[in-house]
Every structure is written in structure tokens, then in C-alpha cells.
Amino acid sequence: MRQVTRGTLVIDADRCKGCELCIVACPPRVLTMSRTGNATGYLYPELSPGCTGCTACQQVCPDFVFEVYKYHEPIVSGSDAERMQ
């Protein structure tokens, strides 16, 4: 399966209050909630490969948990990436 990552996030897990708005807002569905809580006991989002850097998570977050960065060149991973080399 081919995975293209066009951006990444820095998540300040300790600021998160676990509202899950980012999970719903994420178009590529690469955010999932952690299984353990942060310093105040709230579950927080974790990032899987495939972020597009679209900023949807950042826009809906009431706690300003996300810093979004776009890559200049996409990162391709998975079986298609191996064939491209």
C-alpha cells in the first residue's frame, strides 16, 4: 500500500483535554487517541504516517495543541515507494 506524507505535526500532549475534535476533522484519518493519559489524565491524539499538513486539526483545536509543518517534497512509503527506487 502506498502512503504519501506531505506534512507533520508537533502535538503538545500535555495541553490536550481529550475533546477528539481533531480526530473527526482529520481528512486522511491519521490521528488516533492515545491509550494512556497525559499529565492531567486526558487521552491525547497521536499521529500515524500520512499527514497532509492540511491544518484541519489545528483549526478545530480549542487548546492550541498542534503545530503543523508542510514538507517541500512529499515522502512516499510502502510497496509503491520500493518500486520507484
DSSP file (Angstrom, degrees, kcal/mol; ACC not computed):
  #  RESIDUE AA STRUCTURE BP1 BP2  ACC     N-H-->O    O-->H-N    N-H-->O    O-->H-N    TCO  KAPPA ALPHA  PHI   PSI    X-CA   Y-CA   Z-CA
    1    1 A M              0   0    0      0, 0.0    78,-0.5     0, 0.0     2,-0.4   0.000 360.0 360.0 360.0 135.2    0.0    0.0    0.0
    2    2 A R        -     0   0    0     76,-0.2     2,-0.4    77,-0.1    76,-0.2  -0.689 360.0-170.5 -88.2 133.9    1.3    3.4   -0.9
    3    3 A Q  E     -A   77   0A   0     74,-2.9    74,-2.9    -2,-0.4     2,-0.5  -0.992   3.3-166.0-125.4 125.6    1.5    6.1    1.7
    4    4 A V  E     -A   76   0A   0     -2,-0.4     2,-0.6    72,-0.2    72,-0.2  -0.958   2.4-166.0-114.6 121.8    2.2    9.7    0.9
    5    5 A T  E     +A   75   0A   0     70,-3.1    70,-2.9    -2,-0.5    47,-0.2  -0.930  14.6 170.0-109.0 120.7    3.1   12.1    3.7
    6    6 A R  E     +     0   0A   0     45,-2.4    65,-2.7    -2,-0.6     2,-0.3   0.444  65.0   2.8-108.9  -3.1    3.1   15.8    2.9
    7    7 A G  E     -A   70   0A   0     44,-1.6     2,-0.3    63,-0.3    44,-0.3  -0.943  59.6-139.8-163.2-178.4    3.4   17.3    6.3
    8    8 A T  E     -A   69   0A   0     61,-2.8    61,-2.9    -2,-0.3     2,-0.3  -0.960  11.4-135.1-150.9 167.9    3.8   16.6   10.0
    9    9 A L  E     -A   68   0A   0     -2,-0.3     2,-0.5    59,-0.2    59,-0.2  -0.908   6.0-147.6-125.2 150.9    2.6   17.8   13.4
   10   10 A V  E     -A   67   0A   0     57,-2.3    57,-1.8    -2,-0.3     2,-0.5  -0.996  25.4-159.8-111.8 123.0    4.1   18.6   16.7
   11   11 A I  E     -A   66   0A   0     -2,-0.5     2,-1.4    55,-0.2    55,-0.2  -0.913  14.9-151.2-110.3 121.5    1.5   17.7   19.3
   12   12 A D    >>  -     0   0    0     53,-2.5     3,-1.7    -2,-0.5     4,-0.7  -0.692  19.8-177.0 -88.1  84.7    1.7   19.3   22.8
   13   13 A A  G >4 S+     0   0    0     -2,-1.4     3,-0.7     1,-0.3    -1,-0.2   0.789  73.8  61.8 -58.2 -32.9    0.1   16.3   24.6
   14   14 A D  G 34 S+     0   0    0      1,-0.2    -1,-0.3    -3,-0.1    26,-0.1   0.723 102.2  51.6 -70.8 -19.8    0.1   17.9   28.0
   15   15 A R  G <4 S+     0   0    0     -3,-1.7    -1,-0.2    50,-0.1    -2,-0.2   0.663  88.3 106.0 -85.3 -17.4   -2.2   20.8   26.8
   16   16 A C    <<  -     0   0    0     -3,-0.7    26,-0.2    -4,-0.7    24,-0.2  -0.343  48.5-169.6 -70.7 140.9   -4.8   18.4   25.3
   17   17 A K        -     0   0    0     -2,-0.1    26,-0.2    24,-0.1    -1,-0.1   0.212  46.5-111.9-112.5  11.6   -8.1   17.9   27.1
   18   18 A G        +     0   0    0     24,-0.2    25,-0.1    25,-0.1    26,-0.1   0.763  65.4 145.6  72.9  28.3   -9.2   14.9   25.0
   19   19 A C        -     0   0    0      1,-0.1    -1,-0.1    24,-0.0    25,-0.1   0.748  47.4-144.6 -72.0 -22.3  -12.1   16.5   23.1
   20   20 A E     >  +     0   0    0     23,-0.1     4,-1.5     1,-0.1     3,-0.2   0.566  58.6 130.2  69.5  12.3  -11.4   14.5   20.0
   21   21 A L  H  > S+     0   0    0      1,-0.2     4,-2.0     2,-0.2     5,-0.1   0.874  71.8  55.2 -61.1 -35.6  -12.4   17.3   17.6
   22   22 A C  H  > S+     0   0    0      2,-0.2     4,-1.5     1,-0.2    -1,-0.2   0.863 102.1  56.2 -65.2 -36.5   -9.1   16.8   15.8
   23   23 A I  H  4 S+     0   0    0      1,-0.2     3,-0.2     2,-0.2    -1,-0.2   0.929 111.9  42.2 -61.4 -45.9   -9.9   13.1   15.2
   24   24 A V  H  < S+     0   0    0     -4,-1.5    -1,-0.2     1,-0.2    -2,-0.2   0.856 115.3  50.4 -68.7 -36.8  -13.2   14.0   13.5
   25   25 A A  H  < S+     0   0    0     -4,-2.0    -1,-0.2    -5,-0.2    -2,-0.2   0.697  81.6 105.2 -78.0 -20.2  -11.7   16.9   11.5
   26   26 A C    ><  -     0   0    0     -4,-1.5     3,-1.0    -3,-0.2     5,-0.1  -0.488  54.2-162.1 -71.3 108.7   -8.6   15.0   10.1
   27   27 A P  T 3  S+     0   0    0      0, 0.0    -1,-0.2     0, 0.0    -4,-0.0   0.898  90.4  42.9 -60.5 -43.1   -9.3   14.2    6.3
   28   28 A P  T 3  S-     0   0    0      0, 0.0    -2,-0.1     0, 0.0    23,-0.0   0.512 104.7-130.5 -82.9   0.8   -6.7   11.5    5.9
   29   29 A R    <   +     0   0    0     -3,-1.0    -6,-0.1    -6,-0.1    22,-0.1   0.911  61.1 138.6  56.2  48.1   -7.7    9.9    9.3
   30   30 A V        +     0   0    0     20,-0.1    18,-2.6    18,-0.1     2,-0.5   0.361  43.4  87.3-104.6   4.0   -4.1    9.7   10.6
   31   31 A L  E     +B   47   0B   0     16,-0.2     2,-0.3    -8,-0.2    16,-0.2  -0.890  50.2 171.7-104.4 134.3   -4.9   10.9   14.2
   32   32 A T  E     -B   46   0B   0     14,-2.1    14,-3.2    -2,-0.5     2,-0.2  -0.955  36.2-103.2-133.5 155.2   -5.9    8.4   16.9
   33   33 A M  E     -B   45   0B   0     -2,-0.3    10,-0.0    12,-0.2    -2,-0.0  -0.565  39.6-112.1 -80.2 142.8   -6.4    8.8   20.6
   34   34 A S        -     0   0    0     10,-3.1    -1,-0.1    -2,-0.2     4,-0.1  -0.145  11.0-133.7 -64.7 164.6   -3.6    7.5   22.9
   35   35 A R  S    S+     0   0    0      2,-0.1     2,-0.3     8,-0.1    -1,-0.1   0.578  89.5  53.3 -95.8 -13.8   -4.3    4.6   25.2
   36   36 A T  S    S-     0   0    0      8,-0.1     8,-0.5     6,-0.1    -2,-0.1  -0.874  87.1-112.8-120.5 156.0   -2.7    6.4   28.2
   37   37 A G        -     0   0    0     -2,-0.3     6,-0.2     6,-0.2     5,-0.1  -0.374  23.0-118.7 -85.4 162.8   -3.4    9.8   29.6
   38   38 A N    >   -     0   0    0      4,-2.6     3,-1.9   -25,-0.2    -1,-0.1  -0.036  56.5 -67.8 -81.4-166.5   -1.3   12.9   29.7
   39   39 A A  T 3  S+     0   0    0      1,-0.3   -25,-0.1     2,-0.1    -2,-0.1   0.774 139.2  43.6 -59.7 -28.0   -0.1   14.6   32.9
   40   40 A T  T 3  S-     0   0    0    -24,-0.2    -1,-0.3     2,-0.1   -26,-0.0   0.337 122.8-102.8-100.8   6.6   -3.7   15.6   33.8
   41   41 A G  S <  S+     0   0    0     -3,-1.9     2,-0.3     1,-0.3    -2,-0.1   0.426  76.6 132.7  93.6  -0.7   -5.2   12.2   32.8
   42   42 A Y        -     0   0    0    -26,-0.2    -4,-2.6   -28,-0.1    -1,-0.3  -0.613  58.0-120.2 -85.4 142.8   -6.7   13.1   29.4
   43   43 A L        -     0   0    0     -2,-0.3    -6,-0.2    -6,-0.2   -23,-0.1  -0.525  35.3-162.2 -71.5 150.2   -6.2   11.0   26.4
   44   44 A Y        -     0   0    0     -8,-0.5   -10,-3.1    -2,-0.2     2,-0.1  -0.893  21.7 -89.2-134.7 161.2   -4.4   12.9   23.6
   45   45 A P  E     -B   33   0B   0      0, 0.0     2,-0.4     0, 0.0   -12,-0.2  -0.426  32.8-161.3 -75.5 146.6   -4.0   12.5   19.8
   46   46 A E  E     -B   32   0B   0    -14,-3.2   -14,-2.1    -2,-0.1     2,-0.4  -0.955  16.8-125.7-123.9 147.4   -1.2   10.5   18.3
   47   47 A L  E     -B   31   0B   0     -2,-0.4   -16,-0.2   -16,-0.2     3,-0.1  -0.783  19.0-168.7-100.9 132.5    0.0   10.8   14.7
   48   48 A S        -     0   0    0    -18,-2.6     3,-0.4    -2,-0.4   -18,-0.1  -0.704  43.6 -77.3-104.2 164.3    0.3    8.0   12.2
   49   49 A P  S    S+     0   0    0      0, 0.0    -1,-0.1     0, 0.0   -45,-0.1  -0.259 104.0  64.7 -59.3 149.5    2.1    8.3    8.8
   50   50 A G        +     0   0    0      1,-0.3   -46,-0.1   -43,-0.2   -44,-0.1   0.468  57.6 158.0 116.4   6.2    0.1   10.0    6.0
   51   51 A C        -     0   0    0     -3,-0.4   -45,-2.4   -44,-0.3   -44,-1.6  -0.368  25.3-164.7 -61.7 136.3   -0.4   13.6    7.3
   52   52 A T        -     0   0    0    -46,-0.2    -1,-0.1   -47,-0.2   -44,-0.1   0.517  35.2-122.2 -98.5  -8.1   -1.1   16.1    4.5
   53   53 A G        +     0   0    0    -46,-0.1    17,-0.1    17,-0.1   -45,-0.1   0.781  62.5 145.9  72.4  26.8   -0.3   19.2    6.6
   54   54 A C        -     0   0    0      1,-0.1    -1,-0.1   -47,-0.1    16,-0.0   0.670  53.5-135.4 -73.6 -17.9   -3.9   20.5    5.9
   55   55 A T     >  +     0   0    0     14,-0.1     4,-2.3     3,-0.0     5,-0.2   0.508  64.3 129.6  74.2   9.9   -4.2   22.2    9.3
   56   56 A A  H  > S+     0   0    0      1,-0.2     4,-1.5     2,-0.2     5,-0.2   0.914  74.7  49.1 -58.7 -42.4   -7.7   20.9    9.9
   57   57 A C  H  > S+     0   0    0      1,-0.2     4,-1.2     2,-0.2    -1,-0.2   0.915 111.3  49.4 -62.1 -43.6   -6.7   19.6   13.4
   58   58 A Q  H  4 S+     0   0    0      1,-0.2    -1,-0.2     2,-0.2    -2,-0.2   0.869 108.4  53.8 -64.0 -37.9   -5.1   22.9   14.2
   59   59 A Q  H  < S+     0   0    0     -4,-2.3    -1,-0.2     1,-0.2    -2,-0.2   0.833 114.3  38.8 -69.0 -33.3   -8.1   24.9   13.2
   60   60 A V  H  < S+     0   0    0     -4,-1.5    -1,-0.2    -5,-0.2    -2,-0.2   0.609  87.6 108.8 -93.9 -11.4  -10.6   23.0   15.3
   61   61 A C    ><  -     0   0    0     -4,-1.2     3,-0.8    -5,-0.2     5,-0.1  -0.523  47.4-167.7 -74.4 117.5   -8.4   22.5   18.5
   62   62 A P  T 3  S+     0   0    0      0, 0.0    -1,-0.2     0, 0.0    -4,-0.0   0.632  87.2  52.1 -76.4 -12.0   -9.7   24.7   21.3
   63   63 A D  T 3  S-     0   0    0      0, 0.0    -2,-0.1     0, 0.0   -48,-0.0   0.317 104.4-123.1-108.5   7.3   -6.5   24.1   23.3
   64   64 A F    <   +     0   0    0     -3,-0.8    -6,-0.1    -6,-0.2   -48,-0.1   0.913  57.0 150.9  53.0  50.1   -3.9   25.0   20.6
   65   65 A V        +     0   0    0     -8,-0.1   -53,-2.5   -50,-0.1     2,-0.3   0.722  44.1  76.0 -82.0 -25.2   -2.2   21.6   20.8
   66   66 A F  E     -A   11   0A   0    -55,-0.2     2,-0.4    -9,-0.1   -55,-0.2  -0.724  46.0-175.4-105.8 139.6   -1.0   21.4   17.2
   67   67 A E  E     -A   10   0A   0    -57,-1.8   -57,-2.3    -2,-0.3     2,-0.4  -0.999  24.6-155.2-118.9 124.0    1.9   23.0   15.3
   68   68 A V  E     -A    9   0A   0     -2,-0.4     2,-0.4   -59,-0.2   -59,-0.2  -0.845  12.0-174.3-107.7 135.2    1.6   21.9   11.6
   69   69 A Y  E     -A    8   0A   0    -61,-2.9   -61,-2.8    -2,-0.4     2,-0.4  -0.994  12.4-148.1-128.2 132.2    4.5   21.8    9.2
   70   70 A K  E     -A    7   0A   0     -2,-0.4   -63,-0.3   -63,-0.3     2,-0.2  -0.801  17.5-128.8 -97.7 141.4    4.4   21.1    5.4
   71   71 A Y  E     -     0   0A   0    -65,-2.7     4,-0.0    -2,-0.4    -1,-0.0  -0.600   6.1-139.3 -82.8 148.1    7.2   19.3    3.6
   72   72 A H  E    S+     0   0A   0     -2,-0.2    -1,-0.1     1,-0.2   -65,-0.0   0.855  97.1  31.3 -71.3 -35.7    8.6   20.8    0.5
   73   73 A E  E    S-     0   0A   0     -3,-0.0    -1,-0.2     0, 0.0     0, 0.0  -0.989  93.5-118.1-123.3 130.8    8.8   17.3   -1.0
   74   74 A P  E     -     0   0A   0      0, 0.0     2,-0.6     0, 0.0   -68,-0.2  -0.292  22.6-129.6 -63.3 151.5    6.2   14.5   -0.2
   75   75 A I  E     -A    5   0A   0    -70,-2.9   -70,-3.1   -68,-0.1     2,-0.5  -0.927  21.2-159.2-104.2 122.0    7.6   11.4    1.5
   76   76 A V  E     +A    4   0A   0     -2,-0.6     2,-0.3   -72,-0.2   -72,-0.2  -0.878  17.6 167.5-104.8 130.4    6.4    8.2   -0.2
   77   77 A S  E     +A    3   0A   0    -74,-2.9   -74,-2.9    -2,-0.5     3,-0.3  -0.887  30.6  53.2-134.5 167.3    6.4    4.9    1.7
   78   78 A G  S >> S-     0   0    0     -2,-0.3     4,-1.4   -76,-0.2     3,-0.5  -0.495 102.8 -38.8 101.5-173.6    5.0    1.5    1.2
   79   79 A S  H 3> S+     0   0    0    -78,-0.5     4,-1.4     1,-0.3    -1,-0.2   0.833 134.2  53.7 -61.6 -37.3    5.2   -1.0   -1.7
   80   80 A D  H 3> S+     0   0    0     -3,-0.3     4,-1.3     1,-0.2    -1,-0.3   0.857 104.7  56.1 -65.8 -34.4    4.9    1.6   -4.4
   81   81 A A  H <> S+     0   0    0     -3,-0.5     4,-0.7     1,-0.2    -1,-0.2   0.884 104.4  52.7 -65.1 -38.2    7.8    3.5   -2.9
   82   82 A E  H >< S+     0   0    0     -4,-1.4     3,-0.6     1,-0.2    -1,-0.2   0.875 108.2  50.7 -65.5 -37.3   10.0    0.4   -3.2
   83   83 A R  H 3< S+     0   0    0     -4,-1.4    -1,-0.2     1,-0.2    -2,-0.2   0.786 104.2  59.4 -69.8 -26.9    9.2    0.0   -6.9
   84   84 A M  H 3<        0   0    0     -4,-1.3    -1,-0.2     1,-0.2    -2,-0.2   0.686 360.0 360.0 -76.2 -18.2   10.0    3.7   -7.5
   85   85 A Q    <<        0   0    0     -4,-0.7    -1,-0.2    -3,-0.6    -2,-0.1   0.467 360.0 360.0 -83.1 360.0   13.6    3.3   -6.3
